[in-house]
Amino acid sequence: MTEQATGAHHPQPRPRTGGSSAAPVEHVTGAQSLIRSLEEVGAETVFGIPGGTILPAYDPMMDSTRVRHVLVRHEQGAGHAATGYAQATGKVGVCMATSGPGATNLVTPIADANMDSVPLVAITGQVASAAIGTDAFQEADICGITMPITKHNFLVTDAKDIPRTIAEAFHIASTGRPGPVLVDIPKDILQSRTTFSWPPAQDLPGYRPVTKPHAKQIREAAKLITQSRRPVLYVGGGVLKAGATAELKVLAELTGAPVTTTLMALGAFPDSHPLHVGMPGMHGSVTAVTALQKADLIVALGARFDDRVTGKLDSFAPYAKIVHADIDPAEIGKNRAADVPIVGDAREVLADLVQAVQAEHTDGHVGDYTAWWKDLNRWRETYPLGYDQPADGSLAPQHVIQRIGELAPEGTVFTAGVGQHQMWAAHFITYDKPATWLNSGGAGTMGYAVPAAMGAKAGQPDRTVWAIDGDGCFQMTNQELTTCALNNIPIKVAIINNGALGMVRQWQTLFYNQRYSNTVLHAGQEQAGAAGNGTRVPDFVKLAEAMGCVAMRCESPDELDAVIAKANAINDRPVVVDFIVHEDAQVWPMVAAGTSNDTVMAARGVRPDFGDSEDD
């Protein structure tokens, strides 16, 4: 067997497990071994599409009572569905495709999962071993193609290695910094005879992620927290991945420090908590952006100082010392040098930090953040999130999304596409619990919302799942509504329909003199200047109904609550609501790309006035 490894975590030694002589041995095909391995490793749902090279695996899958297969309409939908499933459940998501174009259609969701550290196993068929390298029909070197965007990948060359490979793939995907793993299996390997026994002996030389932080670094971090005057807890998605939200809340309340949660971490700390100052970044709240800029200490937990958070890097947080805790050592110091680097699992780090801060308090060292909170509260009161209602009486997209959040049943999971509606969903829905907000953060993948909602609902069938999507994003992957309708996966979709590629249009408004080149969706380019909200080509109501969904259209604020309530009441089929919203609504606050966070604008033409008294 040949293995190709990439990513920050190099495969590291792990105790060999299983392989005992007492394990029962079955005589099977490679394909049967694959399905048996998926059953034993705990894979409950596989999203995929059969094709020539993976077809041998689909035959024994038909007989499995433990693995449910969901037949999607496009492999990209399979990948995003597996991601949504993983994000909503905390389990490893699984997708399957055939060779060539089937496998390459998985590249986007694999890259997406890699950027957002999602545990994903993608299984692809490959042309027969003897044909590899001959440009055979539907051949693609998917291991080579995905090497930069997987945590690890495997090409199986012997059927006897299938159980071990699947076991290792799930282990690598779900441990350390989670990520996608690809397993490529040639057709002749799936067809060949072999034996199956479980558990297999795993052999991962070099793979031993560090989870326990160094005690000295923890003590240093605790001292800085109690000594600082303007600390901020900068929380990233790693806290959610580690299941560390309870420990985070204890640390925040113990210290009294403000908490900011990134786009990938919404729900890791309750939005409604008085210590929460909002989301940071390009479209973050004024208070969160400014808190980081004026902090004297930033405690980064499972975050990676992404450019969308930092703005112009050399002007980011100029007064702050940095405590950076991450399970991936490659992230520490990559973008911002750390004064106290801590490698470890976020849950372990937070638990140890709580004890260390308590020890500091016992010794009489307690941080005094009274002046800091006076500033923070003044900024919160002066520059709250808000929006204007359209003068023409049409729907404000922010109002639509806010009411969806307020009327949603307890425990609703929200997914979002990418663009303006994503930022409004981040701002105007309250996330108080983990795994209730799923989105494509690092890659910013249009078309993520519908299939991710499908995966989340498949994994959490008893919870309501709303996909907040734009009319541009929706037109990329809406065919998966057919999958939902046929597989009893009743998601709800809100199309925020402004007739344009909204975020790109906003940039054209602000930076390209309102020259709307190829961003208007409801007209040809020769009519790009035409007025009018929403698009009727396609007619989303007719399209959704054709795919087996209940569909509605809402154009007036007077109808809004009744339409949302009706959508919430339908739980036997997917529901799609076409919300026709004002096309000129914009996302604020905003830091223009490539500029300093000091230039944050609270609204168009509104530059916050902070004074310089804090800049000491």
Disulfide bonds with the S-S distance in Angstrom:
none
